[in-house]
């Protein structure tokens, strides 16, 4: 079972801004685990466009591994700021569909988010202190009848479409402050000069993305850093993949703003026999 900090509901009860972000852009992104061989994605788009023919739908990906909330959360976190302010991000990876898990619509920073309350927006909420989250209860905005197995079509897509048409954010239900959260991306400082993190994503090239960002590893200390993964040590930090030497492992700043463990023209994940969640320790030689 995945390590999800669902008991973290309500831990951040501080003041949250109720200001609206910039105007709705008319863009709705889609991120799901539906795949592309079935009809599910097409139906979701059809529902959106039947409500708002002027909406522009953009696929982030539909290839999230089935029911993998953590990968969906990372992928959305890596992607959401690449879109116009006011974009609605519709994310549906929903193993709890049909259960008592809540449906939510949120505004965080300059963007809107629609999906299940299962932690999928955790990393966004960690990043954006100015946020407001609504429990979707207003059934007049649902597609009827609502299926117990396809809330992406019957709840989330209609709500995103109505929001894109200008329906007031507050119309969808009551505000909540006890949303489900995943384990944060923040590394753990174990002792002076050492930090313990983890692999949070492995891309199709085998690059192992860690949860070390530039708040953890600055340019001033990165050259002295030694990374340890599954008993192997990586000491070189490169500026580009092309700078890799032979089949040796190296560290590199990835495009999502996190340190990656990589290898030139090879899968670092295979070389390390690594999987998401594996510990990564960095020693700054202090």
Secondary structure, DSSP 8 states (H G I E B T S, - for coil): -----GGGTTS--S-------S---SEEEEEES--SSSSHHHHHHHHHHHH-TT-EEEEEES-S-TT-HHHHHHHHHHHGGGS-TT-EEEEE--TTTTSS--EEEEEETTEEEEEESSSTTHHHHHH-SSEEEEE---GGGS-SS--SS-HIIIIIHHHHHHHHTT--GGGG--EES-------S--EEEETTEEEEEEEEE-TT--EEES--TTTS-HHHHTT-EEEETTEEE--EESSGGG--TT-EEEEE-TTSSEEEEETTB-HHHHHT--TT-EEEEE---
